[in-house]
Amino acid sequence: MSGIGVITAVGRPAIAEVFHTLVVQPTSFCNLDCAYCYLPDRRSRRLLTVEVARACATSIEQQGSEHPVSVVWHGGEPTATPIGHFRNLLTAFEPLRRTGRVRHEIQTNATLISQRWCDLFAAYGFAVGVSVDGPGTLNRNRVDYAGRQTADRTMRGVQMLADAGLEYSVICVVTPETIDHADDLIDFFTDLPGCQSVGFNIEEQEGAARQPVTEEAVYRFWRRLVQRRTAGSGLRIRDLDRLADYLTGARAGHVDHTPHEPIPTVSWDGQVVLLSPELLGITDPEYGDFIAGNVVEEPITAMIGRAGGLRYVTEFVTALNECADRCGFYDFCRGGQAGNRYFEHGTLTVRETNFCRTTRQALVRATADHLTPTGGPA
């Protein structure tokens, strides 16, 4: 058995020693100023260097995994990177991509999408994710630095993707302002050209001073999504699909206890954090700013190999064991996310978070109450 730490209840490593997802920050800059955004340096126009990109590719190659690595270009806004520079960054990964060892993904607000970007996505086989929170005023939290609404700009970008024959998935942040608009959101994403699926992220507490979404409202939201699904809605919803996959596996006696992905995330200057991309750029001397090392100086596998000595990693393993020992949702939830523990509580040792209750537990309860009615919250 190899990996970082152990989940005693299941006798498996807590965190894998290999990575299959590498998050890369091509620029720290974002052209939007979303009300709930947690990125501390989103006004800075710093760019990932070709040297860092080459070091990332070398880390993937040296790892020698049998499975392809998803290189996820994310945060700030990747398409704010000059496209010529972005293409230079991709060059470092080409030998790996052409042999099937790397695949590219990008998460974009779509406001800067042009035909040139569409051509690049097609040429390099990108899986595209679009961030949009709904139609018109339901997208109200996604504004630019002048406070102007951006829904129309995003829709222009979405239409360009669709016209280019590029399918995409969507991430929608569900906020206190939109939590009671489940039907409007389902109808919007169902009709969105080129949209293949949507994932609903209940707004998390990640530094922005905002009121949380209530558990009762979240329960109603998930239950309405389940009702629409069982009534015949064809919209693919990531969250419902994950639960359905879990239930199918559990009925067959196949509960997934594979270790957590270490999710190395690389900043524009090569600094690497583990476990949660949201920790990148966070300053906290108690946790050494969550830095595991610099990819220009050493391979990522070396950082993961000694990650058991990092305070935030050991705290996360401790919390996962608490979840496995004491929480009835563990087999589905798998212990939640590292970043949510830190942003909600300032430590990673806590067992349960608001994220657990709203994104995992409320979903399970709403589904169970719909399929076997027991009343549930009003």
Number of C-alpha atoms within 10 A of each C-alpha: 7 13 19 24 21 19 22 14 11 12 10 18 20 25 26 20 21 22 22 19 19 24 23 25 25 31 27 26 22 24 19 23 18 20 15 18 17 18 22 14 14 19 15 12 14 17 20 21 19 18 14 24 26 18 22 24 22 19 18 25 17 12 16 11 13 8 11 18 21 19 23 22 24 23 24 26 24 26 26 20 20 12 14 8 14 20 13 13 19 16 16 19 23 16 13 18 20 11 10 12 20 23 21 19 21 22 22 26 27 26 22 16 20 15 13 10 15 20 14 15 19 15 9 17 14 20 18 22 23 21 19 24 25 22 17 11 14 19 23 19 23 24 17 15 12 8 14 13 19 22 24 13 14 22 18 16 22 25 17 20 25 17 14 15 13 21 18 21 20 24 19 20 21 25 23 15 13 19 21 16 14 18 12 14 21 22 14 14 23 18 10 17 19 20 21 16 19 24 18 18 17 19 21 25 23 19 13 14 9 14 11 13 20 14 17 13 17 23 24 20 23 24 23 20 23 20 16 16 16 12 9 8 14 12 18 18 20 17 17 19 13 12 17 13 11 18 15 13 13 14 9 9 9 11 14 12 15 12 20 20 18 24 21 26 28 29 27 18 20 22 20 25 27 28 20 18 22 19 24 23 19 17 13 11 8 10 14 13 15 24 20 22 20 19 26 18 11 14 20 28 18 15 21 25 14 12 22 17 12 17 14 23 24 17 16 27 24 19 22 30 22 20 23 20 14 11 16 11 16 18 15 20 19 18 24 22 18 25 22 23 24 20 19 17 13 12 17 24 21 19 19 17 18 18 21 19 18 23 23 20 20 22 24 21 17 26 22 15 15 17 12 9 10 11 9 14 12 7
